[in-house]
Amino acid sequence: MNELIKKIKNNIRITQDEALKLYDMDLLELGSLANDIRVSKFGKQTFYNINRHINPTNYCKDTCKFCAFSKHRAKTSYTMTHEQVLEAVKTAHNENITEVHIVSGHNNKVGLDWYMDMFKIIKEKYPNIHIKAMTAAEVNFIAKEYDMNYKEVLEMMIKNGVDSMPGGGAEIFDEEVRREICRGKVSSDEYIEIHKTWHEMGRHSTCTMLFGHVENRAHRIDHMNRLRDLQDITGGFKAFIPLVYQTKNNYLNIKDPLNAIEILKTYAIARIFLDNFSHIKAYWVTTTINLSLIAQEFGANDLDGTIQKETINSSAGAASANGLELEKFKALITNSGFIPVQRDSLNRVVA
């Protein structure tokens, strides 16, 4: 272990096997290694943005066992009209958001124009708002549903105003795990192909990993390694976001949530292993705001944003339905010993 620690301190890239060994380290010692890297990059700065999440439909042709958002668990389905979406953006615009984050179910009842026109009317009305929309899972769904290739879908998104892509749909890349938790959804190779194509078109995205369900530690490291490999090629990922699985109201029926030690170790290992990523995001929606604040000491340098409204994770028990008030959010970061810094969707500091 001493040689591995020395390697990390000398900024030498570690292997998958070495990353897996880090789980056996003392939590605080591991956290210290990750924090040193974080401080070298950002000092005490913690980044956030002022954003609004909108989930326009929960109707979904797919059934993912971990999902509590879709109609399969909610029992009732909804689909917002474009007018309702625009009204939500208007309300958020009045609160100075810089980003609208749009993720939906895979709704095969509304037609392709419902998706694309939604982005178009937002961009026409609010050209300065960054539209982050369409996970790789949604891109894959649309491509297959409407007999298009990925590039055609991505080009259509850009034409209608989408600026960047969120990282949802990654879950865990191991295909055996995917067969258990999200059979039929975008495959790991397809996810990578979609983001690679998006990056090659000069666009950026984030990426995620859903952990704390049926996967093991080796699956997590393998997942991060595939993302690191793509980042070496494209440099197109703006952040890595470990998402903590929410236990309530879904078909996996896992009773006990992951403990804080395992979560913090995973954040720390992500900071160490993903040496070509700048931002490691402690997404407070799934991690809880309290643990996200602690994660700042374990490599995380970004807490996402105010969100304002959130449906997907709150359906599974997360305390995120109404977001966080901006001044409270900033005060929490400050009171935890860090400096809140507002960023835009591409990680540029907002003056």
Residue pairs with C-beta under 8 A, 6 or more apart in sequence:
1 21
1 24
1 25
4 14
4 18
4 21
4 22
5 33
7 14
7 18
8 14
8 33
8 272
9 33
9 36
11 275
13 275
14 272
14 273
16 221
16 222
16 225
19 221
19 224
19 225
19 269
19 272
19 273
20 217
20 218
20 221
22 30
22 265
22 268
22 269
22 272
23 217
23 265
23 269
25 265
27 261
27 264
27 265
30 265
30 268
30 269
30 298
31 264
31 268
31 297
31 298
31 299
33 268
33 272
34 267
34 268
34 269
34 271
34 272
34 298
34 299
35 297
35 298
35 299
37 271
37 272
37 299
38 271
38 280
38 296
38 299
38 300
38 301
41 278
41 301
42 301
43 339
44 337
44 338
44 339
45 301
45 338
45 339
45 341
46 296
46 301
46 302
46 303
46 333
46 338
46 339
46 340
46 341
47 279
47 301
47 302
47 303
47 341
47 342
47 343
47 347
48 302
48 303
48 304
48 305
48 306
48 329
48 330
48 333
48 340
48 341
48 342
48 343
49 98
49 99
49 304
49 305
49 306
49 342
49 343
49 344
49 345
49 350
50 95
50 96
50 97
50 98
50 99
50 305
50 306
50 326
50 342
51 97
51 98
51 99
51 100
51 101
51 132
51 304
51 305
51 306
51 307
51 308
51 345
52 88
52 89
52 92
52 97
52 99
52 100
52 101
52 306
52 307
52 308
52 309
53 101
53 102
53 103
53 307
53 308
53 309
53 310
53 311
53 323
54 80
54 85
54 88
54 89
54 100
54 101
54 102
54 309
55 69
55 102
55 103
55 104
55 310
55 311
55 312
56 79
56 80
56 85
56 102
56 104
56 118
57 77
57 78
57 79
57 80
57 104
57 105
57 107
57 110
58 69
58 70
58 71
58 74
58 77
58 78
58 104
58 105
58 311
59 70
59 71
59 77
59 78
59 79
59 105
59 107
59 109
59 110
60 67
60 70
60 71
60 72
60 105
60 106
60 107
61 106
61 107
61 108
61 141
62 70
62 106
62 141
62 182
62 184
62 185
63 70
63 72
63 184
63 251
64 70
64 171
64 181
64 182
64 185
65 180
65 181
65 182
65 250
65 251
65 252
66 171
66 181
66 182
66 210
66 213
66 245
66 250
66 251
66 252
66 316
67 73
67 250
67 312
67 316
68 74
68 246
68 248
68 249
68 250
68 315
68 316
68 317
69 105
69 311
69 312
69 313
69 315
69 316
70 105
71 77
71 105
73 249
73 250
73 251
73 315
74 315
79 107
79 109
79 110
79 114
80 88
82 114
82 117
82 118
82 121
85 102
85 118
85 121
85 122
86 121
86 122
86 125
88 309
89 100
89 122
89 125
89 126
89 129
90 125
92 100
92 308
93 126
93 129
95 308
95 326
97 129
97 306
97 308
98 128
98 129
98 130
98 344
98 345
98 350
99 129
99 130
99 131
99 132
99 305
99 344
99 345
100 122
100 129
100 130
100 131
100 132
100 133
101 132
101 133
101 166
101 307
102 118
102 119
102 131
102 132
102 133
102 134
103 133
103 134
103 135
103 138
103 166
103 168
103 312
104 115
104 138
106 137
106 138
106 141
106 145
107 114
108 141
108 145
112 142
112 145
112 146
115 134
115 138
115 142
116 156
116 157
116 159
116 160
117 160
119 131
119 133
119 157
119 160
119 161
119 162
120 160
120 161
122 129
122 131
122 161
123 129
123 131
123 160
123 161
124 161
130 163
130 164
130 344
130 345
130 346
131 161
131 162
131 163
131 164
132 162
132 163
132 164
132 165
132 166
132 345
133 157
133 162
133 165
133 166
134 142
134 157
134 162
134 165
134 166
135 165
135 166
135 167
135 168
135 169
136 165
136 167
136 168
136 169
136 170
136 186
136 190
136 191
136 194
136 195
137 168
137 169
137 185
137 186
137 191
138 169
139 150
139 153
139 154
139 157
139 165
139 186
139 194
140 150
140 169
140 185
140 186
140 190
140 191
140 194
141 186
142 148
142 153
143 149
143 150
143 152
143 153
148 156
150 193
150 194
150 197
151 197
151 201
154 194
154 197
154 198
154 201
154 203
155 201
158 201
158 203
163 203
163 345
164 203
164 204
164 205
164 206
164 238
164 345
164 346
165 195
165 198
165 203
165 204
165 205
165 206
166 205
166 206
166 208
167 205
167 206
167 207
167 208
167 237
167 239
167 240
167 241
168 208
169 185
169 186
169 191
169 208
170 188
170 191
170 207
170 208
170 209
170 210
170 223
170 227
171 177
171 178
171 181
171 182
171 185
171 209
171 210
172 178
172 181
172 209
172 210
172 211
172 213
172 215
172 219
172 220
172 223
173 188
173 191
173 219
173 222
173 223
173 226
174 188
174 215
174 219
174 222
174 223
175 187
175 188
177 214
177 215
177 219
178 185
178 187
178 188
180 214
181 213
181 214
181 252
186 194
188 226
192 226
192 230
195 205
195 207
195 230
195 234
195 236
195 237
196 230
196 233
196 234
196 236
198 204
198 205
198 236
199 205
199 230
199 234
199 235
199 236
199 237
200 234
203 236
204 236
204 237
204 238
204 346
205 236
205 237
205 238
206 237
206 238
206 239
206 240
206 241
206 281
207 227
207 237
207 239
207 240
207 241
208 240
208 241
208 242
208 243
209 220
209 223
209 224
209 227
209 240
209 241
209 242
209 243
210 243
210 245
211 220
211 242
211 243
211 244
211 245
211 258
211 266
212 244
212 245
212 257
212 258
212 262
212 263
213 245
213 252
213 254
214 252
214 254
220 266
220 269
221 269
221 273
224 240
224 269
224 270
224 273
224 274
225 273
227 237
227 240
227 274
228 273
228 274
228 275
228 276
228 277
230 236
230 237
231 237
231 274
231 276
231 277
232 276
235 276
237 277
238 278
238 279
238 345
238 346
238 347
239 277
239 278
239 279
239 280
239 281
239 302
239 347
240 270
240 274
240 277
240 279
240 280
240 281
241 281
241 283
241 304
242 263
242 266
242 267
242 270
242 280
242 281
242 282
242 283
242 287
243 283
243 286
244 257
244 258
244 263
244 286
244 287
245 252
245 254
245 257
245 258
245 286
246 257
246 286
246 313
246 316
246 317
246 318
247 254
247 255
247 256
247 257
247 316
247 317
248 316
248 317
249 315
249 316
249 317
250 316
260 291
260 294
263 287
263 291
263 295
264 291
264 294
264 295
264 298
265 298
267 280
267 282
267 295
267 298
267 299
267 300
268 298
268 299
270 277
270 280
270 299
271 280
271 298
271 299
271 300
272 299
274 280
278 347
279 301
279 302
279 347
280 299
280 300
280 301
280 302
281 300
281 302
281 303
281 304
282 291
282 292
282 295
282 296
282 300
282 302
282 303
282 304
283 292
283 303
283 304
284 292
284 303
284 304
284 320
284 324
285 304
285 307
285 310
285 313
285 314
285 318
285 320
286 313
286 318
287 295
288 318
288 319
289 324
289 332
292 300
292 303
293 303
293 332
293 333
293 336
294 336
296 303
296 333
296 336
296 337
296 338
302 343
303 329
303 333
305 329
306 323
306 324
306 325
306 326
306 329
307 320
307 323
307 324
308 322
308 323
309 321
309 322
309 323
310 318
310 320
310 321
310 322
310 323
311 321
313 320
314 320
314 321
324 332
329 340
330 340
333 339
333 340
334 340
341 349
342 349
342 350
343 349
343 350
344 350
